[in-house]
């Protein structure tokens, strides 16, 4: 990942929240000047005329495209072209941090000294976006405790249905995995290797989404929905590692000064391995 190279050119900013200052380079973007407003353009059919105001807005969009493309090319070490008129937009979260397509929130959490929720709130206050908070939590826990996997077995007992699938887990809610039917046991099974962590999922039986009452079930979320879930841990995990992982994957995770240094060291090794 080329953007990791830029992430590590400056020391992390940690310690008192009031002492934060912008870092010259970061994981997501490069230094920006004053904040720019978002502008979304629509394409006109051939032959259509534009007013002076529309022409002015188009020039602004073109300028943004050129600035963004130049900045991203310098930061990423590759030629990138950004076309603002296609409907993409961005905003400055900090003087040196632009919302775009990279890992702004992870950078704020790992390097700049924000708690995960604090960084998320700042991100949302500048521009609505949908960073994967759980993925950042799990990645942080994996870096600090080591990445290991274990095999789980999921079971649906029913010999009258014609198909059973599972959605969620590590594949997301837009994908499905079919279970295999065991005639001798009269049940459907899925064996899957997963990294440590907590995973939610749901069964799809003959096209109907249902929970398995014989497996762990979450509390209702804000929309009233419930899912099954499984907690995966490696064999021989110490109590200290379990407590650390629980803290980092909890509702409001934060990192100590030493933990941020460990994350930085890990990322430096990752970048070195690419060269």
Backbone as numpy.savetxt, mean C-alpha at the origin, in Angstrom:
# Nx Ny Nz CAx CAy CAz Cx Cy Cz
14.00 -1.51 -7.40 13.15 -0.34 -7.40 14.04 0.90 -7.40
14.02 1.63 -8.52 14.92 2.76 -8.65 14.68 3.83 -7.61
13.39 4.03 -7.20 13.10 5.12 -6.29 13.71 4.89 -4.92
14.09 3.66 -4.59 14.74 3.40 -3.31 16.10 4.07 -3.26
16.74 4.25 -4.41 18.05 4.90 -4.42 17.92 6.34 -3.92
16.90 7.05 -4.36 16.68 8.42 -3.92 16.24 8.48 -2.47
15.52 7.48 -2.03 15.06 7.42 -0.66 16.20 7.48 0.33
17.33 6.90 -0.01 18.40 6.69 0.95 19.54 7.68 0.83
19.37 8.73 0.03 20.45 9.70 -0.13 20.53 10.68 1.03
19.48 10.76 1.84 19.48 11.69 2.96 19.19 10.92 4.23
19.71 11.37 5.39 19.44 10.69 6.65 17.98 10.82 7.04
17.44 9.87 7.80 16.05 9.95 8.22 15.84 11.08 9.21
14.62 11.59 9.23 14.27 12.64 10.18 13.45 12.00 11.28
13.99 11.90 12.45 13.29 11.25 13.55 13.38 12.15 14.77
12.71 11.74 15.82 12.75 12.50 17.05 11.49 13.30 17.21
11.60 14.49 17.76 10.43 15.31 18.07 9.70 15.70 16.80
8.35 15.60 16.82 7.54 15.96 15.67 7.76 17.43 15.28
7.98 18.28 16.30 8.12 19.70 16.01 9.42 20.03 15.32
10.35 19.09 15.27 11.65 19.35 14.68 11.74 18.85 13.26
10.61 18.41 12.66 10.66 17.87 11.31 11.03 18.96 10.32
11.75 18.57 9.29 12.06 19.48 8.19 12.02 18.68 6.91
11.78 19.32 5.77 11.73 18.58 4.51 13.06 17.92 4.20
13.00 16.74 3.61 14.19 16.06 3.14 14.36 16.35 1.65
15.58 16.64 1.18 15.77 17.04 -0.22 15.26 16.02 -1.22
15.39 14.74 -0.94 14.93 13.71 -1.85 14.15 12.68 -1.08
13.25 11.98 -1.76 12.44 11.01 -1.06 12.06 9.87 -1.96
11.35 8.91 -1.39 10.98 7.70 -2.11 10.07 7.98 -3.28
9.20 8.99 -3.16 8.17 9.15 -4.16 8.54 10.12 -5.27
8.98 11.31 -4.92 9.16 12.33 -5.93 10.44 13.13 -5.68
10.47 14.37 -6.17 11.62 15.24 -5.96 11.15 16.57 -5.42
12.14 17.45 -5.20 11.83 18.75 -4.62 10.84 19.51 -5.48
9.87 20.13 -4.83 8.90 20.95 -5.53 8.93 22.36 -4.99
8.36 23.28 -5.74 8.30 24.65 -5.28 7.00 24.90 -4.54
6.29 25.93 -4.97 5.03 26.24 -4.32 4.00 25.18 -4.68
2.95 25.09 -3.86 1.91 24.10 -4.10 1.16 24.45 -5.38
0.79 23.42 -6.13 0.04 23.63 -7.36 -1.32 22.97 -7.20
-2.35 23.59 -7.74 -3.68 23.00 -7.62 -3.85 21.92 -8.66
-4.77 20.96 -8.37 -5.06 19.88 -9.30 -5.94 20.41 -10.42
-5.67 20.01 -11.65 -6.48 20.38 -12.80 -6.68 19.15 -13.66
-7.93 18.79 -13.93 -8.23 17.61 -14.73 -8.78 18.07 -16.06
-8.20 17.62 -17.15 -8.60 18.05 -18.49 -9.36 16.94 -19.20
-10.26 17.34 -20.13 -10.97 16.39 -20.96 -10.58 16.63 -22.40
-10.53 15.57 -23.20 -10.15 15.68 -24.61 -11.35 16.14 -25.42
-11.13 17.05 -26.39 -12.20 17.53 -27.24 -12.15 16.82 -28.58
-13.32 16.67 -29.24 -13.35 16.03 -30.56 -12.67 16.90 -31.59
-12.22 16.31 -32.72 -11.57 17.09 -33.77 -12.48 18.21 -34.28
-11.89 19.36 -34.53 -12.66 20.47 -35.07 -13.30 21.35 -34.03
-13.29 20.92 -32.76 -13.92 21.73 -31.71 -13.05 22.94 -31.41
-13.70 24.05 -31.08 -12.96 25.26 -30.74 -12.87 25.41 -29.24
-11.89 26.15 -28.80 -11.70 26.37 -27.37 -11.68 27.85 -27.08
-12.20 28.25 -25.94 -12.20 29.65 -25.55 -10.83 30.03 -25.01
-10.65 31.34 -24.75 -9.38 31.79 -24.20 -9.10 31.17 -22.86
-10.16 31.04 -22.03 -9.98 30.44 -20.70 -9.58 28.98 -20.83
-10.20 28.27 -21.80 -9.86 26.86 -21.98 -8.43 26.71 -22.48
-8.03 27.61 -23.39 -6.65 27.56 -23.88 -5.67 27.80 -22.75
-6.01 28.75 -21.87 -5.14 29.04 -20.73 -5.03 27.84 -19.82
-6.17 27.17 -19.58 -6.16 25.99 -18.71 -5.35 24.87 -19.34
-5.44 24.75 -20.69 -4.69 23.71 -21.38 -3.20 23.97 -21.27
-2.80 25.26 -21.35 -1.39 25.60 -21.20 -0.89 25.25 -19.80
-1.74 25.48 -18.79 -1.36 25.12 -17.42 -1.17 23.62 -17.31
-2.10 22.85 -17.92 -1.97 21.39 -17.89 -0.71 20.92 -18.58
-0.37 21.56 -19.73 0.85 21.19 -20.45 2.09 21.49 -19.62
2.07 22.66 -18.95 3.20 23.03 -18.10 3.38 22.02 -16.97
2.28 21.61 -16.36 2.36 20.62 -15.28 2.93 19.31 -15.80
2.49 18.92 -17.00 2.98 17.67 -17.57 4.49 17.72 -17.76
4.99 18.84 -18.29 6.42 18.97 -18.53 7.20 18.98 -17.22
6.70 19.73 -16.22 7.39 19.79 -14.92 7.43 18.42 -14.28
6.29 17.76 -14.26 6.19 16.44 -13.62 7.10 15.44 -14.33
7.08 15.43 -15.67 7.91 14.49 -16.42 9.39 14.72 -16.15
9.80 16.00 -16.14 11.20 16.33 -15.88 11.62 15.91 -14.48
10.81 16.26 -13.49 11.13 15.91 -12.11 11.20 14.41 -11.89
10.25 13.69 -12.45 10.22 12.24 -12.28 11.39 11.58 -12.98
11.76 12.09 -14.16 12.91 11.54 -14.87 14.18 11.71 -14.06
14.35 12.89 -13.45 15.54 13.13 -12.63 15.54 12.26 -11.39
14.39 12.09 -10.76 14.32 11.34 -9.50 14.45 9.84 -9.71
13.84 9.32 -10.77 13.76 7.88 -10.97 14.90 7.33 -11.81
15.65 8.21 -12.46 16.74 7.73 -13.29 16.28 7.04 -14.55
15.08 7.36 -15.00 14.54 6.77 -16.22 13.67 7.81 -16.90
13.50 7.66 -18.21 12.69 8.62 -18.96 11.22 8.31 -18.73
10.50 9.27 -18.16 9.08 9.10 -17.87 8.32 10.25 -18.49
7.17 9.96 -19.07 6.34 10.99 -19.68 4.99 11.04 -18.97
4.61 12.21 -18.52 3.36 12.42 -17.80 2.46 13.33 -18.63
1.22 12.92 -18.88 0.29 13.73 -19.66 -0.87 14.14 -18.77
-0.86 15.38 -18.35 -1.85 15.89 -17.40 -3.25 15.87 -18.00
-3.35 16.09 -19.32 -4.67 16.21 -19.94 -5.44 14.90 -19.95
-4.78 13.79 -19.62 -5.48 12.51 -19.60 -6.26 12.31 -18.30
-6.21 13.26 -17.42 -7.04 13.17 -16.23 -6.29 12.84 -14.97
-4.97 12.64 -15.03 -4.18 12.40 -13.83 -3.95 13.73 -13.12
-3.75 13.67 -11.82 -3.45 14.89 -11.10 -2.56 14.58 -9.92
-1.98 15.62 -9.36 -1.10 15.43 -8.22 -1.15 16.66 -7.34
-0.60 16.55 -6.15 -0.56 17.69 -5.24 0.65 17.55 -4.34
1.10 18.65 -3.77 2.24 18.63 -2.87 1.77 18.33 -1.45
2.19 17.19 -0.90 1.86 16.84 0.47 2.78 17.58 1.43
4.05 17.64 1.07 5.06 18.44 1.75 5.81 19.18 0.66
6.66 20.15 1.01 7.41 20.84 -0.04 8.23 19.89 -0.91
8.58 18.72 -0.39 9.41 17.78 -1.14 8.69 16.48 -1.43
7.37 16.42 -1.22 6.65 15.15 -1.36 5.37 15.37 -2.14
5.30 14.75 -3.33 4.17 14.94 -4.23 3.37 13.65 -4.30
2.06 13.75 -4.15 1.23 12.56 -4.33 1.29 12.13 -5.77
1.58 10.88 -5.99 1.64 10.34 -7.33 1.41 8.85 -7.29
2.40 8.07 -7.73 2.20 6.64 -7.84 3.18 5.83 -7.01
4.02 6.48 -6.19 5.00 5.75 -5.40 4.56 5.65 -3.95
5.47 5.24 -3.10 5.11 4.89 -1.73 5.30 6.07 -0.77
4.49 7.13 -0.98 4.66 8.30 -0.13 4.43 7.97 1.33
3.37 7.22 1.62 3.02 6.97 3.01 4.06 6.11 3.71
4.55 5.09 3.02 5.59 4.26 3.62 6.84 5.08 3.89
7.17 5.99 2.98 8.34 6.87 3.17 8.15 7.76 4.39
6.95 8.33 4.55 6.67 9.19 5.70 6.76 8.40 7.00
6.31 7.15 6.97 6.30 6.30 8.16 7.69 5.78 8.48
8.41 5.29 7.48 9.70 4.64 7.70 10.83 5.64 7.92
10.81 6.77 7.20 11.96 7.66 7.16 11.72 9.01 7.83
10.58 9.63 7.57 10.36 10.99 8.05 9.96 11.08 9.51
9.57 9.97 10.12 9.25 10.00 11.54 7.79 10.14 11.88
6.91 10.08 10.90 5.48 10.12 11.18 5.00 8.76 11.68
3.97 8.77 12.54 3.27 7.51 12.78 2.46 7.21 11.52
2.03 5.97 11.35 1.32 5.60 10.12 0.02 6.38 9.99
-0.74 6.49 11.08 -2.01 7.20 11.02 -1.81 8.70 10.79
-0.77 9.27 11.39 -0.47 10.69 11.22 -0.14 10.98 9.75
0.70 10.13 9.15 1.03 10.31 7.74 -0.18 10.14 6.85
-1.03 9.18 7.20 -2.24 8.93 6.41 -3.18 10.13 6.46
-3.35 10.72 7.64 -4.22 11.89 7.78 -3.68 13.07 6.97
-2.37 13.27 7.00 -1.79 14.37 6.22 -1.98 14.13 4.73
-1.79 12.89 4.31 -1.97 12.52 2.91 -3.40 12.81 2.46
-4.38 12.38 3.27 -5.78 12.56 2.92 -6.20 14.03 2.94
-5.55 14.83 3.79 -5.91 16.25 3.87 -5.50 17.01 2.61
-4.54 16.47 1.87 -4.05 17.13 0.66 -4.75 16.62 -0.59
-5.03 15.32 -0.61 -5.64 14.73 -1.80 -6.19 13.36 -1.45
-7.44 13.09 -1.82 -8.04 11.80 -1.53 -7.29 10.70 -2.27
-6.86 9.68 -1.56 -6.16 8.55 -2.16 -6.38 7.34 -1.27
-5.95 6.19 -1.72 -6.28 4.95 -1.02 -5.04 4.08 -0.82
-4.09 4.54 0.00 -2.91 3.71 0.27 -3.30 2.46 1.05
-2.58 1.39 0.81 -2.87 0.11 1.47 -2.21 0.09 2.84
-2.95 0.51 3.86 -2.39 0.59 5.20 -1.95 -0.77 5.73
-2.77 -1.79 5.50 -2.43 -3.12 6.01 -1.16 -3.65 5.35
-0.98 -3.36 4.07 0.22 -3.81 3.37 1.47 -3.15 3.95
1.37 -1.86 4.29 2.52 -1.16 4.89 2.81 -1.72 6.27
1.76 -1.99 7.05 1.95 -2.57 8.38 2.67 -3.91 8.29
2.18 -4.78 7.39 2.77 -6.12 7.26 4.20 -6.04 6.74
4.46 -5.14 5.78 5.82 -5.00 5.25 6.77 -4.54 6.35
6.31 -3.62 7.19 7.15 -3.14 8.30 7.46 -4.26 9.27
6.44 -5.05 9.62 6.64 -6.17 10.53 7.57 -7.21 9.93
7.45 -7.45 8.63 8.32 -8.43 7.96 9.77 -7.97 7.99
10.00 -6.67 7.77 11.37 -6.15 7.77 12.01 -6.33 9.14
11.26 -6.07 10.20 11.82 -6.05 11.55 11.84 -7.42 12.22
11.01 -8.35 11.77 10.97 -9.67 12.41 11.44 -10.78 11.48
11.60 -10.46 10.20 11.99 -11.50 9.24 10.78 -12.06 8.53
10.93 -12.29 7.25 9.83 -12.80 6.44 9.83 -14.32 6.46
8.76 -14.90 6.93 8.63 -16.35 6.94 7.21 -16.72 6.57
7.02 -17.95 6.14 5.71 -18.40 5.69 5.29 -19.67 6.43
4.00 -19.92 6.39 3.47 -21.14 6.96 2.28 -21.57 6.11
1.97 -22.84 6.15 0.88 -23.38 5.33 -0.40 -23.47 6.16
-1.49 -22.98 5.60 -2.79 -23.07 6.25 -3.69 -24.00 5.44
-4.69 -24.55 6.09 -5.68 -25.39 5.42 -7.07 -24.85 5.73
-7.82 -24.51 4.70 -9.18 -24.03 4.85 -10.14 -25.10 4.35
-11.28 -25.21 5.03 -12.19 -26.33 4.77 -13.64 -25.85 4.75
-14.38 -26.33 3.73 -15.82 -26.06 3.66 -16.54 -27.41 3.57
-17.31 -27.70 4.60 -18.00 -29.00 4.67 -19.37 -28.89 4.03
-19.51 -29.46 2.85 -20.79 -29.46 2.13 -20.61 -30.33 0.88
-21.39 -31.39 0.80 -21.28 -32.27 -0.36 -22.41 -32.06 -1.36
-23.20 -30.99 -1.14 -24.33 -30.75 -2.03 -24.10 -29.59 -3.00
-23.04 -28.82 -2.80 -22.77 -27.68 -3.68 -21.90 -28.12 -4.86
-21.89 -27.30 -5.90 -21.14 -27.65 -7.11 -19.81 -26.92 -7.22
-19.64 -25.81 -6.51 -18.36 -25.09 -6.55 -18.16 -24.29 -5.27
-16.91 -24.24 -4.83 -16.54 -23.45 -3.65 -15.25 -22.70 -3.98
-15.26 -21.40 -3.75 -14.08 -20.57 -3.99 -13.83 -19.70 -2.76
-12.63 -19.12 -2.72 -12.27 -18.20 -1.64 -11.73 -16.92 -2.26
-12.12 -15.79 -1.67 -11.60 -14.49 -2.08 -11.02 -13.80 -0.86
-10.08 -12.89 -1.09 -9.41 -12.22 0.02 -8.01 -12.78 0.20
-7.68 -13.17 1.44 -6.35 -13.68 1.78 -5.29 -12.72 1.25
-4.32 -13.24 0.48 -3.27 -12.37 -0.07 -3.50 -12.03 -1.54
-4.64 -12.45 -2.09 -4.90 -12.20 -3.52 -5.86 -11.04 -3.73
-6.48 -10.55 -2.67 -7.42 -9.44 -2.79 -8.83 -9.91 -3.07
-9.75 -8.97 -2.94 -11.17 -9.31 -3.10 -11.60 -9.40 -4.56
-10.76 -9.00 -5.46 -11.11 -9.10 -6.87 -10.73 -10.42 -7.52
-10.07 -11.29 -6.77 -9.64 -12.58 -7.30 -10.27 -13.72 -6.50
-10.27 -14.91 -7.09 -10.84 -16.08 -6.42 -9.93 -17.29 -6.59
-9.91 -18.14 -5.57 -9.17 -19.39 -5.64 -10.16 -20.54 -5.44
-10.22 -21.50 -6.36 -11.15 -22.63 -6.19 -10.64 -23.63 -5.16
-11.54 -24.19 -4.37 -11.21 -25.27 -3.45 -11.39 -26.60 -4.15
-10.67 -27.62 -3.72 -10.78 -28.96 -4.30 -11.68 -29.82 -3.43
-12.54 -30.58 -4.10 -13.49 -31.43 -3.38 -12.89 -32.80 -3.10
-12.99 -33.25 -1.86 -12.53 -34.58 -1.45 -13.75 -35.46 -1.24
-13.96 -36.42 -2.14 -15.15 -37.27 -2.07 -15.19 -38.10 -0.80
-14.04 -38.61 -0.38 -14.01 -39.46 0.81 -14.41 -38.68 2.06
-13.99 -37.44 2.16 -14.31 -36.63 3.35 -15.57 -35.79 3.17
-16.07 -35.72 1.95 -17.28 -34.94 1.71 -17.11 -33.46 2.01
-15.94 -32.92 1.70 -15.66 -31.52 2.01 -14.72 -30.93 0.97
-14.66 -29.60 0.94 -13.80 -28.86 0.03 -12.61 -28.31 0.80
-11.41 -28.38 0.18 -10.19 -28.00 0.88 -9.33 -27.05 0.03
-8.60 -26.21 0.75 -7.58 -25.37 0.13 -6.38 -25.31 1.05
-5.22 -25.70 0.53 -3.96 -25.53 1.25 -3.19 -24.40 0.58
-2.74 -23.45 1.39 -2.06 -22.28 0.82 -0.96 -21.82 1.76
0.19 -21.49 1.18 1.31 -20.95 1.95 1.19 -19.43 2.01
1.25 -18.89 3.22 1.10 -17.45 3.41 2.19 -16.91 4.32
2.65 -15.68 4.07 3.57 -15.04 5.01 2.85 -14.76 6.34
3.63 -14.50 7.37 3.04 -14.17 8.66 2.12 -12.97 8.53
1.05 -13.00 9.30 0.12 -11.88 9.29 -1.31 -12.33 9.48
-2.20 -11.38 9.45 -3.63 -11.63 9.62 -4.31 -11.41 8.28
-5.09 -12.38 7.85 -5.72 -12.32 6.53 -7.23 -12.54 6.66
-7.98 -11.68 6.00 -9.43 -11.85 5.94 -9.81 -12.49 4.62
-10.88 -13.23 4.64 -11.32 -13.93 3.43 -12.80 -14.26 3.55
-13.36 -14.72 2.44 -14.76 -15.13 2.43 -14.94 -16.25 1.41
-15.83 -17.15 1.72 -16.14 -18.25 0.80 -17.20 -17.80 -0.20
-17.10 -18.37 -1.39 -18.11 -18.14 -2.43 -18.63 -19.52 -2.83
-19.82 -19.84 -2.37 -20.40 -21.17 -2.56 -21.52 -21.08 -3.59
-21.30 -21.71 -4.73 -22.26 -21.64 -5.83 -22.64 -20.19 -6.14
-21.62 -19.32 -6.12 -21.83 -17.92 -6.46 -22.27 -17.03 -5.32
-22.53 -17.58 -4.15 -23.01 -16.80 -3.01 -21.88 -16.58 -2.00
-21.68 -15.33 -1.59 -20.63 -15.00 -0.63 -21.12 -15.29 0.78
-20.38 -16.15 1.49 -20.77 -16.55 2.84 -19.54 -16.70 3.73
-19.76 -16.63 5.04 -18.72 -16.93 6.03 -18.86 -18.36 6.51
-17.75 -18.94 6.91 -17.75 -20.26 7.52 -17.90 -20.08 9.03
-19.00 -20.56 9.59 -19.28 -20.37 11.01 -18.33 -21.16 11.90
-17.59 -22.10 11.33 -16.67 -22.92 12.11 -15.25 -22.35 12.12
-15.06 -21.19 11.49 -13.75 -20.54 11.47 -13.87 -19.13 12.05
-12.74 -18.51 12.37 -12.75 -17.18 12.99 -13.51 -16.17 12.13
-14.31 -15.33 12.78 -15.10 -14.32 12.09 -14.81 -12.95 12.69
-14.63 -11.97 11.84 -14.34 -10.61 12.30 -15.58 -9.97 12.90
-15.36 -8.87 13.60 -16.48 -8.05 14.04 -17.00 -7.26 12.85
-18.26 -6.85 12.85 -18.80 -6.07 11.73 -18.00 -4.79 11.51
-17.72 -4.48 10.24 -17.02 -3.24 9.93 -18.02 -2.09 9.85
-17.57 -0.93 9.36 -18.43 0.25 9.31 -19.67 0.02 8.45
-19.56 -0.87 7.47 -20.70 -1.16 6.60 -21.53 -2.33 7.10
-21.13 -2.90 8.23 -21.87 -4.03 8.78 -21.44 -5.38 8.24
-20.39 -5.42 7.41 -19.95 -6.67 6.81 -19.01 -7.42 7.76
-19.05 -8.73 7.68 -18.13 -9.58 8.45 -17.43 -10.53 7.49
-16.22 -10.96 7.85 -15.44 -11.90 7.06 -14.84 -12.94 7.97
-14.42 -14.04 7.39 -13.56 -14.98 8.11 -12.15 -14.40 8.15
-11.33 -14.83 9.10 -9.93 -14.41 9.12 -9.07 -15.52 9.69
-7.80 -15.48 9.32 -6.82 -16.44 9.83 -5.56 -15.68 10.23
-4.98 -16.05 11.35 -3.73 -15.47 11.83 -2.61 -16.45 11.55
-1.66 -16.05 10.71 -0.57 -16.94 10.31 0.69 -16.53 11.07
1.33 -17.49 11.71 2.61 -17.24 12.39 3.54 -18.40 12.12
4.83 -18.11 12.13 5.78 -19.18 11.85 6.02 -20.01 13.11
6.47 -21.22 12.91 6.79 -22.09 14.03 7.99 -21.54 14.79
7.93 -21.57 16.11 9.05 -21.13 16.92 9.17 -19.64 17.10
8.10 -18.89 16.79 8.14 -17.44 16.98 8.21 -17.10 18.47
9.12 -16.22 18.84 9.28 -15.85 20.24 8.16 -14.90 20.67
7.95 -14.80 21.99 6.94 -13.89 22.52 7.27 -12.45 22.15
8.55 -12.11 22.15 8.97 -10.75 21.80 8.61 -10.41 20.36
8.84 -11.37 19.45 8.50 -11.14 18.05 6.99 -11.03 17.87
6.23 -11.85 18.59 4.77 -11.78 18.50 4.26 -10.42 18.96
4.81 -9.93 20.07 4.39 -8.62 20.59 4.74 -7.50 19.62
5.94 -7.59 19.02 6.36 -6.57 18.05 5.44 -6.57 16.84
5.14 -7.76 16.32 4.27 -7.85 15.15 2.86 -7.36 15.48
2.37 -7.69 16.65 1.04 -7.23 17.05 1.00 -5.70 17.15
2.06 -5.11 17.68 2.11 -3.65 17.79 2.16 -2.98 16.43
2.98 -3.54 15.53 3.15 -2.92 14.22 1.95 -3.11 13.31
1.14 -4.11 13.57 -0.05 -4.35 12.75 -1.32 -3.92 13.47
-1.17 -3.21 14.58 -2.31 -2.74 15.35 -2.95 -1.51 14.75
-3.88 -0.88 15.49 -4.64 0.25 14.95 -3.85 1.53 14.75
-2.79 1.76 15.53 -2.02 3.01 15.40 -0.53 2.73 15.56
0.10 2.07 14.58 1.51 1.70 14.72 2.45 2.88 14.60
3.53 2.83 15.35 4.60 3.82 15.24 5.92 3.08 15.43
7.00 3.71 15.02 8.32 3.09 15.10 9.21 3.85 16.07
10.07 3.13 16.76 11.07 3.77 17.61 12.23 4.25 16.74
13.11 5.04 17.32 14.29 5.51 16.59 15.12 4.33 16.10
15.32 3.33 16.96 16.13 2.16 16.59 15.46 1.37 15.48
14.14 1.25 15.53 13.43 0.50 14.50 13.52 1.18 13.14
13.47 2.50 13.13 13.62 3.22 11.85 15.02 3.03 11.28
16.02 3.00 12.14 17.38 2.74 11.66 17.49 1.35 11.06
16.81 0.37 11.66 16.83 -1.00 11.14 16.15 -1.06 9.77
15.03 -0.36 9.62 14.34 -0.32 8.33 15.23 0.32 7.28
15.88 1.42 7.63 16.78 2.10 6.70 17.92 1.18 6.27
18.50 0.46 7.23 19.59 -0.47 6.91 19.11 -1.56 5.96
17.90 -2.05 6.19 17.34 -3.08 5.31 17.18 -2.55 3.89
16.65 -1.33 3.75 16.46 -0.75 2.43 17.78 -0.50 1.72
18.80 -0.10 2.48 20.12 0.10 1.89 20.67 -1.20 1.33
20.46 -2.30 2.05 20.91 -3.61 1.56 20.15 -4.00 0.30
18.87 -3.64 0.26 18.05 -3.96 -0.91 18.56 -3.22 -2.14
18.88 -1.93 -1.97 19.39 -1.14 -3.09 20.75 -1.67 -3.54
21.63 -1.99 -2.57 22.95 -2.51 -2.91 22.85 -3.82 -3.69
21.86 -4.63 -3.38 21.70 -5.92 -4.04 21.30 -5.76 -5.50
20.74 -4.60 -5.86 20.32 -4.37 -7.24 21.48 -3.95 -8.13
22.61 -3.63 -7.54 23.76 -3.14 -8.33 24.82 -4.24 -8.46
